[in-house]
Amino acid sequence: MFDHPGTGIIYSFTIDRRTASGEPRVLVMVEVDPPAGVRISGEVPDADDLDAIQIGVAIQMDPHTPPGTPQFRLRS
């Protein structure tokens, strides 16, 4: 892992609306803010407003993400 606050913007995304639970799953590719300059994939669990998920939207890694797929939330 790298030393970084986990901030960035949504570079790409997809919304899977056909899940076993019936709840949509939001998968994102995040372009991490400099100096890291990398892209990582993850998800936005419990996204209340799917229309708010857009390319270029500021995002923050959830510091309480369990091991596995990184989880993000929209920055306000």
Backbone as XML, in Angstrom:
<?xml version="1.0"?>
<chain id="A" units="angstrom">
  <residue number="1" name="MET">
    <atom name="N" x="0.851" y="-1.179" z="0.000"/>
    <atom name="CA" x="0.000" y="0.000" z="0.000"/>
    <atom name="C" x="0.893" y="1.237" z="0.000"/>
  </residue>
  <residue number="2" name="PHE">
    <atom name="N" x="0.389" y="2.322" z="-0.528"/>
    <atom name="CA" x="1.157" y="3.546" z="-0.592"/>
    <atom name="C" x="0.603" y="4.559" z="0.400"/>
  </residue>
  <residue number="3" name="ASP">
    <atom name="N" x="1.435" y="5.517" z="0.804"/>
    <atom name="CA" x="1.033" y="6.541" z="1.750"/>
    <atom name="C" x="0.324" y="7.654" z="0.986"/>
  </residue>
  <residue number="4" name="HIS">
    <atom name="N" x="-0.997" y="7.669" z="1.070"/>
    <atom name="CA" x="-1.811" y="8.612" z="0.311"/>
    <atom name="C" x="-3.151" y="8.758" z="1.010"/>
  </residue>
  <residue number="5" name="PRO">
    <atom name="N" x="-3.760" y="9.937" z="0.956"/>
    <atom name="CA" x="-5.049" y="10.120" z="1.645"/>
    <atom name="C" x="-6.218" y="9.374" z="0.997"/>
  </residue>
  <residue number="6" name="GLY">
    <atom name="N" x="-6.011" y="8.773" z="-0.179"/>
    <atom name="CA" x="-7.081" y="7.996" z="-0.812"/>
    <atom name="C" x="-8.117" y="8.839" z="-1.533"/>
  </residue>
  <residue number="7" name="THR">
    <atom name="N" x="-7.715" y="10.008" z="-2.008"/>
    <atom name="CA" x="-8.634" y="10.871" z="-2.740"/>
    <atom name="C" x="-8.360" y="10.783" z="-4.234"/>
  </residue>
  <residue number="8" name="GLY">
    <atom name="N" x="-9.374" y="11.096" z="-5.019"/>
    <atom name="CA" x="-9.224" y="11.078" z="-6.459"/>
    <atom name="C" x="-10.531" y="11.439" z="-7.135"/>
  </residue>
  <residue number="9" name="ILE">
    <atom name="N" x="-10.635" y="11.084" z="-8.423"/>
    <atom name="CA" x="-11.867" y="11.330" z="-9.175"/>
    <atom name="C" x="-12.277" y="10.034" z="-9.874"/>
  </residue>
  <residue number="10" name="ILE">
    <atom name="N" x="-13.553" y="9.954" z="-10.171"/>
    <atom name="CA" x="-14.051" y="8.796" z="-10.905"/>
    <atom name="C" x="-13.559" y="8.904" z="-12.344"/>
  </residue>
  <residue number="11" name="TYR">
    <atom name="N" x="-12.800" y="7.922" z="-12.782"/>
    <atom name="CA" x="-12.272" y="7.867" z="-14.144"/>
    <atom name="C" x="-13.248" y="7.123" z="-15.054"/>
  </residue>
  <residue number="12" name="SER">
    <atom name="N" x="-13.883" y="6.098" z="-14.511"/>
    <atom name="CA" x="-14.841" y="5.274" z="-15.249"/>
    <atom name="C" x="-15.733" y="4.585" z="-14.215"/>
  </residue>
  <residue number="13" name="PHE">
    <atom name="N" x="-16.917" y="4.180" z="-14.643"/>
    <atom name="CA" x="-17.808" y="3.485" z="-13.715"/>
    <atom name="C" x="-18.812" y="2.628" z="-14.473"/>
  </residue>
  <residue number="14" name="THR">
    <atom name="N" x="-19.411" y="1.700" z="-13.751"/>
    <atom name="CA" x="-20.531" y="0.925" z="-14.263"/>
    <atom name="C" x="-21.476" y="0.662" z="-13.100"/>
  </residue>
  <residue number="15" name="ILE">
    <atom name="N" x="-22.749" y="0.588" z="-13.398"/>
    <atom name="CA" x="-23.754" y="0.292" z="-12.383"/>
    <atom name="C" x="-24.412" y="-1.027" z="-12.761"/>
  </residue>
  <residue number="16" name="ASP">
    <atom name="N" x="-24.201" y="-2.023" z="-11.931"/>
    <atom name="CA" x="-24.794" y="-3.345" z="-12.143"/>
    <atom name="C" x="-26.157" y="-3.346" z="-11.448"/>
  </residue>
  <residue number="17" name="ARG">
    <atom name="N" x="-27.213" y="-3.347" z="-12.218"/>
    <atom name="CA" x="-28.567" y="-3.286" z="-11.663"/>
    <atom name="C" x="-29.189" y="-4.679" z="-11.505"/>
  </residue>
  <residue number="18" name="ARG">
    <atom name="N" x="-28.513" y="-5.705" z="-11.993"/>
    <atom name="CA" x="-29.046" y="-7.072" z="-11.929"/>
    <atom name="C" x="-28.207" y="-7.907" z="-10.967"/>
  </residue>
  <residue number="19" name="THR">
    <atom name="N" x="-28.379" y="-7.646" z="-9.690"/>
    <atom name="CA" x="-27.629" y="-8.375" z="-8.664"/>
    <atom name="C" x="-28.542" y="-9.351" z="-7.943"/>
  </residue>
  <residue number="20" name="ALA">
    <atom name="N" x="-27.959" y="-10.315" z="-7.280"/>
    <atom name="CA" x="-28.740" y="-11.309" z="-6.539"/>
    <atom name="C" x="-29.555" y="-10.658" z="-5.425"/>
  </residue>
  <residue number="21" name="SER">
    <atom name="N" x="-29.008" y="-9.604" z="-4.820"/>
    <atom name="CA" x="-29.712" y="-8.941" z="-3.720"/>
    <atom name="C" x="-30.813" y="-8.003" z="-4.205"/>
  </residue>
  <residue number="22" name="GLY">
    <atom name="N" x="-30.770" y="-7.649" z="-5.492"/>
    <atom name="CA" x="-31.746" y="-6.699" z="-6.025"/>
    <atom name="C" x="-31.316" y="-5.250" z="-5.858"/>
  </residue>
  <residue number="23" name="GLU">
    <atom name="N" x="-30.227" y="-5.032" z="-5.116"/>
    <atom name="CA" x="-29.690" y="-3.682" z="-4.928"/>
    <atom name="C" x="-28.614" y="-3.421" z="-5.971"/>
  </residue>
  <residue number="24" name="PRO">
    <atom name="N" x="-28.601" y="-2.231" z="-6.576"/>
    <atom name="CA" x="-27.559" y="-1.947" z="-7.568"/>
    <atom name="C" x="-26.167" y="-1.957" z="-6.945"/>
  </residue>
  <residue number="25" name="ARG">
    <atom name="N" x="-25.185" y="-2.346" z="-7.743"/>
    <atom name="CA" x="-23.785" y="-2.353" z="-7.311"/>
    <atom name="C" x="-23.038" y="-1.378" z="-8.212"/>
  </residue>
  <residue number="26" name="VAL">
    <atom name="N" x="-22.348" y="-0.413" z="-7.596"/>
    <atom name="CA" x="-21.616" y="0.611" z="-8.332"/>
    <atom name="C" x="-20.124" y="0.274" z="-8.294"/>
  </residue>
  <residue number="27" name="LEU">
    <atom name="N" x="-19.565" y="0.002" z="-9.472"/>
    <atom name="CA" x="-18.141" y="-0.291" z="-9.608"/>
    <atom name="C" x="-17.468" y="0.908" z="-10.254"/>
  </residue>
  <residue number="28" name="VAL">
    <atom name="N" x="-16.336" y="1.324" z="-9.696"/>
    <atom name="CA" x="-15.654" y="2.524" z="-10.180"/>
    <atom name="C" x="-14.184" y="2.247" z="-10.445"/>
  </residue>
  <residue number="29" name="MET">
    <atom name="N" x="-13.630" y="2.998" z="-11.388"/>
    <atom name="CA" x="-12.191" y="3.081" z="-11.600"/>
    <atom name="C" x="-11.838" y="4.505" z="-11.174"/>
  </residue>
  <residue number="30" name="VAL">
    <atom name="N" x="-10.954" y="4.623" z="-10.188"/>
    <atom name="CA" x="-10.613" y="5.916" z="-9.600"/>
    <atom name="C" x="-9.206" y="6.315" z="-10.013"/>
  </residue>
  <residue number="31" name="GLU">
    <atom name="N" x="-9.083" y="7.534" z="-10.522"/>
    <atom name="CA" x="-7.762" y="8.099" z="-10.798"/>
    <atom name="C" x="-7.342" y="8.823" z="-9.528"/>
  </residue>
  <residue number="32" name="VAL">
    <atom name="N" x="-6.341" y="8.258" z="-8.846"/>
    <atom name="CA" x="-5.897" y="8.775" z="-7.559"/>
    <atom name="C" x="-5.182" y="10.107" z="-7.764"/>
  </residue>
  <residue number="33" name="ASP">
    <atom name="N" x="-5.455" y="11.057" z="-6.847"/>
    <atom name="CA" x="-4.820" y="12.377" z="-6.925"/>
    <atom name="C" x="-3.306" y="12.256" z="-6.864"/>
  </residue>
  <residue number="34" name="PRO">
    <atom name="N" x="-2.600" y="13.196" z="-7.527"/>
    <atom name="CA" x="-1.143" y="13.213" z="-7.432"/>
    <atom name="C" x="-0.730" y="13.352" z="-5.968"/>
  </residue>
  <residue number="35" name="PRO">
    <atom name="N" x="0.416" y="12.862" z="-5.569"/>
    <atom name="CA" x="1.518" y="12.445" z="-6.417"/>
    <atom name="C" x="1.432" y="11.002" z="-6.885"/>
  </residue>
  <residue number="36" name="ALA">
    <atom name="N" x="0.458" y="10.233" z="-6.417"/>
    <atom name="CA" x="0.410" y="8.814" z="-6.776"/>
    <atom name="C" x="0.195" y="8.620" z="-8.274"/>
  </residue>
  <residue number="37" name="GLY">
    <atom name="N" x="-0.812" y="9.296" z="-8.848"/>
    <atom name="CA" x="-1.045" y="9.229" z="-10.284"/>
    <atom name="C" x="-1.357" y="7.849" z="-10.821"/>
  </residue>
  <residue number="38" name="VAL">
    <atom name="N" x="-2.053" y="7.053" z="-10.074"/>
    <atom name="CA" x="-2.420" y="5.705" z="-10.507"/>
    <atom name="C" x="-3.942" y="5.582" z="-10.538"/>
  </residue>
  <residue number="39" name="ARG">
    <atom name="N" x="-4.410" y="4.492" z="-11.111"/>
    <atom name="CA" x="-5.848" y="4.199" z="-11.130"/>
    <atom name="C" x="-6.083" y="2.896" z="-10.394"/>
  </residue>
  <residue number="40" name="ILE">
    <atom name="N" x="-7.110" y="2.882" z="-9.561"/>
    <atom name="CA" x="-7.475" y="1.661" z="-8.850"/>
    <atom name="C" x="-8.974" y="1.443" z="-8.978"/>
  </residue>
  <residue number="41" name="SER">
    <atom name="N" x="-9.377" y="0.194" z="-8.957"/>
    <atom name="CA" x="-10.802" y="-0.112" z="-9.053"/>
    <atom name="C" x="-11.351" y="-0.413" z="-7.676"/>
  </residue>
  <residue number="42" name="GLY">
    <atom name="N" x="-12.639" y="-0.194" z="-7.535"/>
    <atom name="CA" x="-13.312" y="-0.455" z="-6.268"/>
    <atom name="C" x="-14.810" y="-0.316" z="-6.457"/>
  </residue>
  <residue number="43" name="GLU">
    <atom name="N" x="-15.516" y="-0.127" z="-5.356"/>
    <atom name="CA" x="-16.956" y="0.051" z="-5.451"/>
    <atom name="C" x="-17.432" y="1.131" z="-4.499"/>
  </residue>
  <residue number="44" name="VAL">
    <atom name="N" x="-18.630" y="1.627" z="-4.779"/>
    <atom name="CA" x="-19.288" y="2.609" z="-3.929"/>
    <atom name="C" x="-20.512" y="1.906" z="-3.335"/>
  </residue>
  <residue number="45" name="PRO">
    <atom name="N" x="-20.361" y="1.330" z="-2.138"/>
    <atom name="CA" x="-21.487" y="0.614" z="-1.549"/>
    <atom name="C" x="-22.553" y="1.594" z="-1.051"/>
  </residue>
  <residue number="46" name="ASP">
    <atom name="N" x="-23.787" y="1.162" z="-1.068"/>
    <atom name="CA" x="-24.893" y="1.966" z="-0.532"/>
    <atom name="C" x="-24.983" y="3.349" z="-1.163"/>
  </residue>
  <residue number="47" name="ALA">
    <atom name="N" x="-24.760" y="3.447" z="-2.464"/>
    <atom name="CA" x="-24.884" y="4.733" z="-3.153"/>
    <atom name="C" x="-26.350" y="5.140" z="-3.165"/>
  </residue>
  <residue number="48" name="ASP">
    <atom name="N" x="-26.664" y="6.243" z="-2.491"/>
    <atom name="CA" x="-28.049" y="6.703" z="-2.382"/>
    <atom name="C" x="-28.561" y="7.305" z="-3.688"/>
  </residue>
  <residue number="49" name="ASP">
    <atom name="N" x="-27.719" y="8.077" z="-4.355"/>
    <atom name="CA" x="-28.119" y="8.791" z="-5.558"/>
    <atom name="C" x="-27.261" y="8.313" z="-6.732"/>
  </residue>
  <residue number="50" name="LEU">
    <atom name="N" x="-27.791" y="7.381" z="-7.502"/>
    <atom name="CA" x="-27.020" y="6.834" z="-8.625"/>
    <atom name="C" x="-26.720" y="7.886" z="-9.682"/>
  </residue>
  <residue number="51" name="ASP">
    <atom name="N" x="-27.555" y="8.923" z="-9.786"/>
    <atom name="CA" x="-27.294" y="9.993" z="-10.748"/>
    <atom name="C" x="-26.060" y="10.814" z="-10.368"/>
  </residue>
  <residue number="52" name="ALA">
    <atom name="N" x="-25.649" y="10.760" z="-9.103"/>
    <atom name="CA" x="-24.471" y="11.503" z="-8.655"/>
    <atom name="C" x="-23.172" y="10.814" z="-9.065"/>
  </residue>
  <residue number="53" name="ILE">
    <atom name="N" x="-23.250" y="9.562" z="-9.464"/>
    <atom name="CA" x="-22.064" y="8.819" z="-9.909"/>
    <atom name="C" x="-21.781" y="9.227" z="-11.351"/>
  </residue>
  <residue number="54" name="GLN">
    <atom name="N" x="-20.751" y="10.028" z="-11.547"/>
    <atom name="CA" x="-20.397" y="10.547" z="-12.863"/>
    <atom name="C" x="-18.875" y="10.604" z="-12.995"/>
  </residue>
  <residue number="55" name="ILE">
    <atom name="N" x="-18.386" y="10.534" z="-14.219"/>
    <atom name="CA" x="-16.960" y="10.697" z="-14.487"/>
    <atom name="C" x="-16.534" y="12.094" z="-14.036"/>
  </residue>
  <residue number="56" name="GLY">
    <atom name="N" x="-15.414" y="12.166" z="-13.328"/>
    <atom name="CA" x="-14.882" y="13.439" z="-12.853"/>
    <atom name="C" x="-15.327" y="13.836" z="-11.458"/>
  </residue>
  <residue number="57" name="VAL">
    <atom name="N" x="-16.234" y="13.076" z="-10.849"/>
    <atom name="CA" x="-16.720" y="13.393" z="-9.500"/>
    <atom name="C" x="-15.639" y="13.027" z="-8.474"/>
  </residue>
  <residue number="58" name="ALA">
    <atom name="N" x="-15.448" y="13.911" z="-7.498"/>
    <atom name="CA" x="-14.463" y="13.683" z="-6.442"/>
    <atom name="C" x="-14.905" y="12.537" z="-5.540"/>
  </residue>
  <residue number="59" name="ILE">
    <atom name="N" x="-13.934" y="11.707" z="-5.166"/>
    <atom name="CA" x="-14.238" y="10.505" z="-4.395"/>
    <atom name="C" x="-13.151" y="10.300" z="-3.340"/>
  </residue>
  <residue number="60" name="GLN">
    <atom name="N" x="-13.499" y="9.613" z="-2.275"/>
    <atom name="CA" x="-12.596" y="9.363" z="-1.147"/>
    <atom name="C" x="-12.660" y="7.894" z="-0.780"/>
  </residue>
  <residue number="61" name="MET">
    <atom name="N" x="-11.502" y="7.265" z="-0.565"/>
    <atom name="CA" x="-11.501" y="5.883" z="-0.123"/>
    <atom name="C" x="-12.016" y="5.825" z="1.310"/>
  </residue>
  <residue number="62" name="ASP">
    <atom name="N" x="-12.863" y="4.856" z="1.583"/>
    <atom name="CA" x="-13.383" y="4.665" z="2.930"/>
    <atom name="C" x="-12.253" y="4.083" z="3.775"/>
  </residue>
  <residue number="63" name="PRO">
    <atom name="N" x="-11.860" y="4.781" z="4.870"/>
    <atom name="CA" x="-10.737" y="4.289" z="5.677"/>
    <atom name="C" x="-11.046" y="2.985" z="6.405"/>
  </residue>
  <residue number="64" name="HIS">
    <atom name="N" x="-12.307" y="2.603" z="6.472"/>
    <atom name="CA" x="-12.705" y="1.382" z="7.169"/>
    <atom name="C" x="-12.992" y="0.241" z="6.201"/>
  </residue>
  <residue number="65" name="THR">
    <atom name="N" x="-12.422" y="0.327" z="5.002"/>
    <atom name="CA" x="-12.611" y="-0.714" z="3.996"/>
    <atom name="C" x="-12.026" y="-2.030" z="4.486"/>
  </residue>
  <residue number="66" name="PRO">
    <atom name="N" x="-12.840" y="-3.098" z="4.475"/>
    <atom name="CA" x="-12.278" y="-4.403" z="4.845"/>
    <atom name="C" x="-11.351" y="-4.903" z="3.734"/>
  </residue>
  <residue number="67" name="PRO">
    <atom name="N" x="-10.506" y="-5.889" z="4.019"/>
    <atom name="CA" x="-9.626" y="-6.435" z="2.982"/>
    <atom name="C" x="-10.447" y="-6.918" z="1.778"/>
  </residue>
  <residue number="68" name="GLY">
    <atom name="N" x="-9.896" y="-6.749" z="0.613"/>
    <atom name="CA" x="-10.598" y="-7.156" z="-0.613"/>
    <atom name="C" x="-10.746" y="-5.968" z="-1.535"/>
  </residue>
  <residue number="69" name="THR">
    <atom name="N" x="-11.936" y="-5.749" z="-2.032"/>
    <atom name="CA" x="-12.217" y="-4.653" z="-2.951"/>
    <atom name="C" x="-12.273" y="-3.320" z="-2.210"/>
  </residue>
  <residue number="70" name="PRO">
    <atom name="N" x="-11.464" y="-2.326" z="-2.615"/>
    <atom name="CA" x="-11.519" y="-1.008" z="-1.965"/>
    <atom name="C" x="-12.926" y="-0.417" z="-2.096"/>
  </residue>
  <residue number="71" name="GLN">
    <atom name="N" x="-13.356" y="0.270" z="-1.059"/>
    <atom name="CA" x="-14.657" y="0.936" z="-1.079"/>
    <atom name="C" x="-14.457" y="2.432" z="-1.006"/>
  </residue>
  <residue number="72" name="PHE">
    <atom name="N" x="-15.294" y="3.157" z="-1.748"/>
    <atom name="CA" x="-15.190" y="4.609" z="-1.847"/>
    <atom name="C" x="-16.517" y="5.252" z="-1.484"/>
  </residue>
  <residue number="73" name="ARG">
    <atom name="N" x="-16.454" y="6.543" z="-1.202"/>
    <atom name="CA" x="-17.650" y="7.357" z="-1.013"/>
    <atom name="C" x="-17.426" y="8.684" z="-1.718"/>
  </residue>
  <residue number="74" name="LEU">
    <atom name="N" x="-18.500" y="9.318" z="-2.135"/>
    <atom name="CA" x="-18.392" y="10.595" z="-2.805"/>
    <atom name="C" x="-17.939" y="11.650" z="-1.792"/>
  </residue>
  <residue number="75" name="ARG">
    <atom name="N" x="-17.052" y="12.552" z="-2.221"/>
    <atom name="CA" x="-16.624" y="13.647" z="-1.352"/>
    <atom name="C" x="-17.644" y="14.753" z="-1.434"/>
  </residue>
  <residue number="76" name="SER">
    <atom name="N" x="-17.924" y="15.364" z="-0.310"/>
    <atom name="CA" x="-18.882" y="16.489" z="-0.316"/>
    <atom name="C" x="-18.177" y="17.817" z="-0.340"/>
  </residue>
</chain>
